[in-house]
Amino acid sequence: MPELDAEDEKLVTLARSARARTQAAEGAALRDTDGRTYAASTVDQPSFKLTALQAAVAAAVSSGAEGIEAAVVVSPEGLLKESSVQAVRDLAEQAPIYLVDPSGKVLN
């Protein structure tokens, strides 16, 4: 398990809060290359569905983010969805994506 720096720990807190606030399956947070943070939870509507990380990336892109420094997904599943990973890779090929369990333990 990697040790997270203070900025990445903040992402864990934001992702856990987003998940708890909406009682969603997942929460996610990311930091863009300007240092701004975005948090979101799973979106599960009849007309569309987004993973929490896809929703956070959408928020970042719609706010003008051009790159991603790091991302965190909080999920009880223990596995990152490929669509979540690809959403980040569209903007940043090398940005770390941390998977964290609901207690805050980093899994990868």
SULWOSUL-V285118 format. One record per residue. SS is DSSP state (H for helix, E for strand, - for the rest). PHI is phi as a letter, one per 20 degrees, with the letter a starting at -180 (NA if undefined). Layout:
SS | PHI
SS | PHI
//
This chain:
- | NA
- | f
- | e
- | e
- | f
H | g
H | f
H | f
H | f
H | f
H | f
H | f
H | f
H | f
H | f
H | f
H | f
H | f
H | f
H | f
H | g
H | d
- | l
- | e
- | f
E | c
E | c
E | b
E | b
E | b
E | d
E | e
- | f
- | e
- | n
- | f
E | d
E | c
E | c
E | b
E | c
- | g
E | d
E | c
- | d
- | g
- | e
- | a
E | c
E | c
- | f
H | f
H | f
H | f
H | f
H | f
H | f
H | f
H | f
H | f
H | f
H | f
- | e
- | n
- | f
- | d
- | a
E | c
E | e
E | a
E | b
E | c
E | c
E | d
E | b
- | f
- | f
- | m
- | b
- | f
- | f
H | g
H | f
H | f
H | f
H | f
H | g
H | f
H | f
- | f
- | d
- | b
- | f
- | d
- | f
E | f
E | c
E | e
E | d
E | c
- | f
- | g
- | e
- | o
- | f
E | f
- | e
- | c
//
